[in-house]
């Protein structure tokens, strides 16, 4: 399978090849000039000092100063170009990530922890940093290393061979990094994702934590999770420090070998003192290049772990697949919904069905109510109808067309949904009501708020419709949040409405106000309502009674009461009447 994160970076590299070629050219020029400094040093030792040639010294110093100025200017140009390229890569990654993440089915989000997804997204920044900064550092290191080895060979073949004899040791370290560090980094990232989830739980659920006086218990749970993370970080850091220690030991061994062979070369007249000094400088350049290359290699192991975690997002099949050309666009809906032998289960084939063999024909412009005991599958059923979940078996049709062949996004634009838990965004009330509309229509916002009995309480707020309601709607009550959700559902004037306990958080007065408006709101629309308070759905054209994931009864209120079945029992229980 094509690794899409690597493909994204390659695509960015192709789009920015002009910038990268300029950076490469500057890198080669800088490396060439830096490699001249050991040659200048040899000339000073062997020529200037021995022959007292001050004119040559001035020339060398001026050349060195010119090289230093050019190197600094080139470094600034490099940083500018890389910063520009980094911004473009950040934009490309963010755009691709947001497109891919938002295209994934709901099952992706319900099967993963929020903190873990957030941790994966945070890894994109480190991958970008590696691609831009460490990638160029690796390139510079290789140019420096190869250039230094070529010059070293010109000075002394024996010394060059002595230096190259230590290369297998560095290769062994690279293999160690690949086999040991990468798995450690993967463990740390996985644990950090779990810990981030605990932090998010603590913040989002702070009201429940405080209400239960569970601060100490929650703190201990977070501490235990952090200790688990700390142990993995300690192991990782210890291995890295041991790795660095071995690296320093190899460096000191290389220095000892160089001094032994180099001194013998000078004593035997095969190398001048200036040549020995120059070779020493080249060795330092080569050793520094190796250290940089190994540092990049180590960072590559972390980047590989982060890219693998990003691939969990990149390589997921989007909702309805990557090729949408087969899907039929939906410009309008009459509102007829058919379910044919629909079954659904979470998990694999061995998991029990949540819904089994549901067959319904929901006529347009009618009100249909789903009722039943808690856990019987009502909410799951409406999520299937909205395309938020996909049937395990069976077919759902809109206006006689299979939902699988329609663009889900188009279908959802024609559905207004009020869920049991309605998310409010950290935006103004007007923006929350018109959510999804890039150019909100204030008249429609006001009309929707009036219909949802929300206008009066909104106008009592300090800034009316421009009041920001805080993250997740923390600045307003549950009932107010529900009324805004109802206003949002009808803002686009959809032909289909789905109300899942739409008035459960409302007081009697507010519920009565909305009920008085419901007739006008639902006129000409297919309306699906879920309600525990059965008194709110008595006027439904058809009531579907669910029991253990199957249809138990269908009919109007009067018909079902006359049957004296499950609906009669549930109604009697709510009215406090036996029978």
C-alpha positions in Angstrom: 0.0 0.0 0.0 1.3 3.4 -0.9 2.3 5.3 2.2 0.4 8.5 1.9 2.4 10.6 4.4 5.7 9.9 2.4 3.7 10.6 -0.8 2.6 13.9 0.7 6.3 14.9 1.5 7.4 13.8 -2.0 4.6 15.9 -3.6 5.7 18.9 -1.5 9.4 18.3 -2.6 8.3 18.3 -6.2 6.2 21.5 -5.8 9.2 23.2 -4.1 12.0 21.8 -6.2 13.2 25.2 -7.3 13.6 26.3 -3.6 15.3 23.0 -2.7 17.7 23.2 -5.7 18.7 26.7 -4.5 19.2 25.4 -1.0 21.3 22.5 -2.4 23.4 24.9 -4.4 24.0 27.1 -1.3 24.9 24.0 0.7 27.4 22.8 -1.8 29.0 26.3 -2.0 29.2 26.5 1.8 30.6 23.0 2.2 33.3 23.8 -0.5 34.3 27.0 1.3 34.4 25.4 4.8 36.6 22.6 3.4 39.1 25.2 2.2 39.8 26.2 5.8 42.0 23.2 6.5 43.9 23.9 3.3 44.4 27.5 4.4 45.7 26.2 7.8 48.3 24.0 6.0 49.5 26.9 3.9 49.9 29.0 7.0 51.9 26.3 8.8 54.0 25.1 5.8 54.4 28.3 3.9 53.8 31.4 5.9 55.5 30.4 9.1 58.4 28.5 7.5 59.1 31.1 4.8 58.0 34.2 6.8 55.7 35.2 3.9 53.5 37.9 5.4 52.0 38.8 1.9 50.7 35.3 1.6 49.3 35.5 5.1 47.3 38.6 4.3 46.0 37.0 1.1 45.0 33.9 3.1 43.3 35.9 5.8 41.4 38.1 3.3 40.3 34.9 1.5 39.2 33.4 4.9 37.2 36.6 5.8 35.5 36.6 2.3 34.6 32.9 2.8 33.2 33.6 6.3 31.1 36.5 5.0 29.8 34.4 2.1 29.1 31.4 4.4 27.0 33.7 6.8 25.1 35.3 4.0 24.4 31.8 2.5 23.3 30.5 5.9 20.8 33.4 6.2 19.5 32.8 2.6 19.2 29.1 3.5 17.2 29.8 6.6 14.9 32.2 4.7 14.3 29.6 1.9 13.7 26.8 4.3 11.3 28.9 6.5 9.4 29.7 3.3 9.3 26.0 2.3 8.3 25.0 5.9 5.3 27.3 5.8 4.2 25.8 2.5 4.7 22.2 3.9 2.8 23.1 7.0 -0.1 24.4 4.8 0.0 21.3 2.6 0.0 18.9 5.6 -2.7 20.9 7.4 -4.9 21.0 4.3 -4.4 17.3 3.6 -4.9 16.3 7.2 -8.1 18.3 7.6 -9.5 17.0 4.4 -8.6 13.4 5.2 -9.7 13.5 8.9 -13.1 15.1 8.1 -13.7 12.6 5.3 -13.4 9.6 7.6 -16.5 7.7 8.8 -17.8 8.0 12.3 -16.5 4.6 13.1 -13.0 5.9 13.0 -13.7 8.4 15.8 -15.8 6.2 18.0 -13.1 3.5 18.0 -10.2 5.8 19.0 -9.4 8.0 22.0 -9.6 11.8 21.4 -6.2 12.4 23.0 -4.6 9.7 20.8 -5.9 11.3 17.6 -4.7 14.7 18.9 -1.3 13.2 19.6 -1.1 11.9 16.0 -2.0 15.3 14.6 0.7 16.9 16.8 3.2 14.5 15.2 2.7 16.2 11.9 4.6 19.3 13.1 7.6 17.1 14.1 7.5 15.3 10.7 7.6 18.7 9.0 10.5 19.8 11.1 12.4 16.6 10.2 11.6 16.9 6.5 12.7 20.6 6.3 15.5 21.1 8.9 16.9 17.6 9.5 16.7 16.7 5.8 18.9 19.6 4.9 21.2 18.9 7.8 21.6 15.3 6.6 22.4 16.6 3.1 25.0 19.1 4.4 26.5 16.4 6.6 26.9 14.0 3.7 28.5 16.7 1.5 30.9 17.6 4.3 31.8 14.0 4.9 32.4 13.1 1.3 34.3 16.3 0.7 36.5 15.8 3.8 37.2 12.2 2.8 38.3 13.2 -0.7 40.7 15.9 0.7 41.9 13.5 3.3 42.8 10.9 0.6 44.8 13.6 -1.2 46.8 14.2 2.0 47.4 10.6 3.2 45.9 7.3 2.0 47.0 5.6 5.2 45.4 8.2 7.5 42.2 8.0 5.4 42.1 4.2 5.7 42.6 4.6 9.4 39.6 7.0 9.6 37.4 4.7 7.4 38.2 1.8 9.7 35.9 3.3 12.3 32.9 3.6 9.8 31.6 0.0 10.5 31.3 1.0 14.2 29.0 3.9 13.2 27.0 1.6 10.9 26.5 -0.7 13.9 25.1 2.2 15.9 22.7 3.0 13.1 21.5 -0.6 13.1 21.1 -0.4 16.9 19.1 2.8 16.5 16.8 1.2 13.9 16.2 -2.0 16.0 16.1 -0.6 19.5 15.3 3.2 19.5 12.4 3.0 17.0 10.3 0.5 19.1 11.1 2.6 22.2 9.9 5.8 20.5 6.7 3.9 19.4 6.0 2.9 23.0 6.5 6.4 24.3 4.2 7.9 21.6 1.5 5.3 22.3 1.7 6.0 26.1 1.7 9.8 25.5 -1.5 9.4 23.5 -3.2 7.5 26.3 -2.1 10.2 28.8 -3.4 13.0 26.6 -6.7 11.2 26.5 -6.8 11.2 30.3 -6.0 15.0 30.4 -8.8 15.7 27.9 -11.2 13.6 29.9 -10.3 15.6 33.0 -10.9 18.9 31.3 -14.0 18.1 29.4 -15.5 16.2 32.3 -14.4 18.6 35.1 -18.0 19.3 36.1 -18.7 15.6 36.7 -15.4 15.2 38.5 -16.1 18.0 40.9 -19.8 17.0 41.3 -18.7 13.6 42.4 -15.8 15.0 44.6 -13.6 12.7 42.6 -10.6 15.0 42.2 -8.3 12.8 44.3 -9.4 9.6 42.5 -9.0 11.2 39.1 -5.7 12.8 40.0 -4.3 9.4 41.2 -5.5 7.8 37.9 -3.7 10.5 35.9 -0.6 10.2 38.1 -0.5 6.4 37.5 -0.8 7.0 33.8 1.9 9.6 33.9 4.2 7.2 35.9 3.7 4.6 33.1 4.7 7.2 30.5 7.6 8.4 32.7 9.0 4.8 32.9 9.0 4.5 29.1 10.5 8.0 28.7 13.2 7.0 31.2 14.0 3.8 29.3 14.2 5.7 26.1 16.4 8.5 27.5 18.7 6.0 29.2 19.2 4.1 25.9 19.8 7.4 24.0 22.4 8.5 26.7 24.1 5.1 26.5 24.1 5.4 22.7 25.7 8.9 22.9 28.3 7.5 25.3 29.3 4.8 22.9 29.4 7.4 20.2 31.8 9.5 22.2 34.0 6.5 22.9 34.2 5.7 19.2 35.2 9.4 18.6 38.0 9.2 21.2 39.2 5.9 19.7 39.2 7.5 16.2 41.3 10.4 17.6 43.8 7.9 19.2 44.2 6.0 15.9 44.6 9.2 14.0 47.3 10.5 16.3 49.2 7.2 16.2 49.1 6.9 12.4 49.5 10.6 11.7 52.6 11.0 14.0 54.3 8.0 12.3 53.5 9.6 8.9 55.1 12.9 9.9 58.1 11.2 11.6 58.7 9.1 8.5 58.5 12.1 6.2 55.4 11.1 4.4 53.4 14.0 5.7 54.3 17.6 6.6 53.4 19.2 9.8 51.0 21.5 8.0 49.5 18.5 6.3 49.0 16.8 9.6 47.3 19.9 11.0 45.1 20.2 7.9 44.2 16.5 8.1 43.4 16.9 11.8 40.9 19.7 10.8 39.4 17.5 8.1 39.0 14.7 10.6 37.2 17.1 12.9 34.9 18.2 10.1 34.2 14.6 9.1 33.6 13.5 12.7 31.2 16.5 13.1 29.4 15.5 9.9 29.1 11.9 11.1 27.6 13.1 14.4 25.1 15.3 12.5 24.2 12.4 10.2 23.7 10.0 13.2 21.6 12.7 14.9 19.5 12.9 11.8 19.3 9.1 11.7 18.0 9.0 15.3 15.5 11.7 14.5 14.5 9.7 11.5 13.5 6.8 13.8 11.2 9.1 15.7 9.9 10.6 12.5 9.2 7.1 11.1 7.2 6.3 14.3 5.2 9.6 13.9 4.6 9.0 10.2 3.4 5.5 10.9 0.9 7.0 13.4 -0.1 9.6 10.9 -0.6 6.8 8.4 -3.4 5.6 10.7 -5.2 8.7 9.5 -3.8 9.0 6.0 -4.5 5.4 4.9 -8.0 5.0 6.3 -10.6 4.6 3.7 -12.7 7.8 3.6 -16.4 7.6 4.0 -17.8 6.2 0.7 -14.3 5.6 -0.6 -11.8 7.8 -2.4 -13.5 7.7 -5.8 -16.7 9.8 -5.5 -17.4 9.9 -9.2 -19.8 6.9 -8.9 -22.0 8.8 -6.4 -25.1 10.5 -7.4 -25.4 14.2 -6.3 -28.5 15.1 -4.4 -30.0 18.5 -5.3 -33.4 17.9 -3.6 -35.3 15.3 -1.7 -39.0 14.6 -1.5 -38.5 12.9 1.9 -39.5 9.3 1.3 -37.3 6.9 3.3 -37.3 3.1 3.0 -35.5 0.5 5.1 -35.3 -3.0 3.8 -34.1 -5.7 6.1 -31.6 -3.4 7.8 -29.4 -4.9 10.5 -26.5 -3.3 12.4 -23.8 -4.4 14.9 -20.7 -2.9 16.3 -17.5 -4.9 15.7 -17.0 -8.1 13.8 -19.4 -10.9 12.7 -19.3 -12.5 16.2 -20.7 -9.3 17.8 -24.5 -9.3 18.6 -26.9 -7.3 16.4 -28.0 -3.9 17.8 -30.7 -3.9 15.1 -32.2 -6.9 13.3 -34.2 -7.0 10.0 -35.8 -3.6 10.2 -38.1 -3.0 7.3 -40.0 0.3 7.2 -41.6 2.6 4.6 -41.6 6.2 5.9 -43.9 8.3 3.7 -42.9 11.9 2.8 -44.3 14.9 4.8 -45.4 12.6 7.6 -44.4 12.4 11.3 -43.0 9.1 12.4 -42.0 8.4 16.0 -39.6 5.7 17.3 -40.3 4.6 20.8 -39.2 1.8 23.1 -37.2 0.9 26.2 -33.7 2.4 26.6 -31.1 0.6 24.6 -33.5 -0.9 22.1 -31.7 0.8 19.1 -33.7 4.0 18.5 -30.7 6.4 18.2 -28.7 3.8 16.3 -31.5 3.6 13.8 -31.7 7.4 13.1 -27.9 7.5 12.8 -28.2 4.8 10.1 -30.8 6.9 8.3 -28.5 9.9 8.4 -25.6 8.0 7.1 -23.6 8.5 10.2 -23.4 4.7 10.5 -23.7 2.1 7.7 -25.9 -1.0 7.9 -24.2 -4.3 8.4 -26.9 -5.8 6.3 -29.8 -4.5 4.3 -30.5 -1.3 2.3 -31.7 2.3 3.1 -33.3 4.2 0.3 -34.1 7.9 -0.1 -36.7 8.6 -2.8 -36.3 5.0 -4.1 -32.5 5.4 -4.5 -30.0 3.4 -2.4 -28.3 5.6 0.1 -25.0 3.9 -0.7 -25.2 5.4 -4.2 -25.9 8.9 -3.0 -23.4 11.4 -1.7 -23.8 11.3 2.1 -22.8 14.9 2.4 -25.5 16.0 0.0 -28.1 13.9 1.8 -27.2 15.3 5.2 -27.6 18.8 3.9 -31.3 17.9 3.4 -31.6 16.6 7.0 -31.9 18.7 10.1 -30.8 16.7 13.2 -31.2 17.4 16.9 -29.3 14.7 18.8 -29.4 13.8 22.5 -26.1 15.6 23.0 -25.7 18.6 20.7 -22.3 20.1 20.4 -22.0 23.9 20.6 -19.0 25.6 19.1 -17.0 28.4 20.7 -18.7 30.9 18.4 -21.5 33.4 18.5 -25.1 32.1 18.9 -25.8 33.3 15.3 -22.9 31.3 14.0 -24.0 28.2 15.9 -27.5 28.4 14.5 -26.2 28.9 10.9 -23.3 26.5 11.4 -22.1 25.2 8.0 -23.2 28.3 6.1 -20.2 30.4 5.1 -22.4 33.5 4.7 -25.1 33.3 7.4 -28.5 34.8 6.6 -29.6 36.8 9.7 -33.3 36.8 8.7 -33.2 32.9 8.6 -31.3 32.9 11.9 -34.0 35.0 13.6 -36.8 32.9 12.0 -35.2 29.7 13.2 -34.7 31.0 16.7 -38.3 32.2 16.9 -39.6 28.8 15.8 -37.4 27.1 18.4 -38.6 29.4 21.2 -35.0 30.6 21.6 -35.3 34.3 20.6 -36.5 35.6 23.9 -33.7 34.2 26.0 -31.1 35.1 23.3 -32.2 38.7 23.4 -31.7 38.8 27.2 -28.0 37.9 26.8 -25.5 40.8 26.9 -24.8 40.8 23.1 -27.9 39.0 21.8 -27.1 36.8 18.8 -23.5 38.0 18.9 -22.9 36.4 22.3 -20.2 33.8 22.4 -21.4 30.8 24.2 -18.1 29.2 25.1 -16.5 25.9 24.3 -19.2 23.2 24.2 -21.8 25.8 25.2 -20.6 26.1 28.8 -22.0 29.6 29.0 -25.7 28.5 28.5 -28.0 26.0 30.1 -28.9 22.6 28.7 -32.3 23.7 27.8 -31.0 26.8 26.0 -28.4 24.7 24.2 -31.2 22.3 23.0 -33.3 25.2 21.7 -30.3 26.5 19.7 -29.8 23.0 18.3 -33.4 22.9 17.2 -32.9 26.3 15.5 -29.8 25.0 13.8 -31.7 21.9 12.5 -34.4 24.0 10.8 -32.1 26.9 9.6 -31.5 25.3 6.1 -35.2 24.5 5.7 -34.5 20.8 5.2 -37.2 18.4 3.9 -36.3 15.8 6.6 -36.1 16.5 10.3 -34.8 14.0 13.0 -35.5 14.8 16.6 -33.7 12.5 19.1 -35.1 13.6 22.5 -35.2 17.1 21.1 -37.1 18.5 24.1 -35.8 16.3 26.9 -33.8 19.1 28.6 -36.6 21.7 28.4 -38.9 22.9 31.1 -42.6 22.4 30.7 -43.2 26.0 29.5 -40.4 25.9 26.9 -41.5 22.5 25.7 -45.1 23.7 25.3 -43.9 26.8 23.3 -41.9 24.5 21.0 -44.8 22.0 20.7 -47.0 24.9 19.6 -44.6 25.7 16.8 -43.9 22.1 15.8 -46.9 21.8 13.6 -45.7 24.8 11.5 -42.1 23.5 11.7 -43.0 20.0 10.5 -45.5 21.0 7.8 -44.4 19.5 4.5 -41.4 17.7 6.0 -40.7 14.1 6.8 -40.2 14.2 10.6 -38.7 11.3 12.6 -39.0 11.8 16.4 -37.6 9.8 19.3 -39.1 10.5 22.7 -39.3 8.9 26.1 -42.2 11.1 27.0 -44.8 9.4 24.9 -47.2 12.3 25.4 -45.1 14.4 23.0 -45.6 12.0 20.0 -49.3 11.2 20.3 -50.1 13.2 17.1 -47.5 11.2 15.0 -48.9 9.7 11.8 -47.1 6.5 12.6 -45.4 5.2 15.8 -42.8 2.4 15.5 -42.2 0.5 18.7 -38.8 -1.1 19.0 -37.9 -4.0 21.3 -34.4 -5.5 21.5 -33.4 -4.1 18.1 -36.5 -5.3 16.2 -39.8 -3.8 15.2 -42.5 -4.9 17.7 -45.4 -2.8 16.7 -46.4 -0.1 14.2 -49.5 2.1 14.2 -51.0 5.4 15.3 -51.4 6.2 19.0 -55.0 5.1 19.1 -54.3 1.9 17.2 -51.4 0.9 19.4 -53.4 1.6 22.6 -56.2 -0.6 21.3 -53.7 -3.4 20.7 -52.8 -3.3 24.4 -49.2 -4.4 23.6 -45.8 -3.0 24.5 -46.8 0.6 23.6 -49.9 0.4 25.8 -47.7 -0.9 28.6 -45.1 1.9 28.2 -47.8 4.5 28.1 -49.6 3.1 31.1 -46.4 3.1 33.1 -45.8 6.8 32.3 -49.4 7.7 33.2 -49.2 5.6 36.3 -52.0 3.4 35.2 -51.9 -0.4 35.6 -53.0 -2.9 33.0 
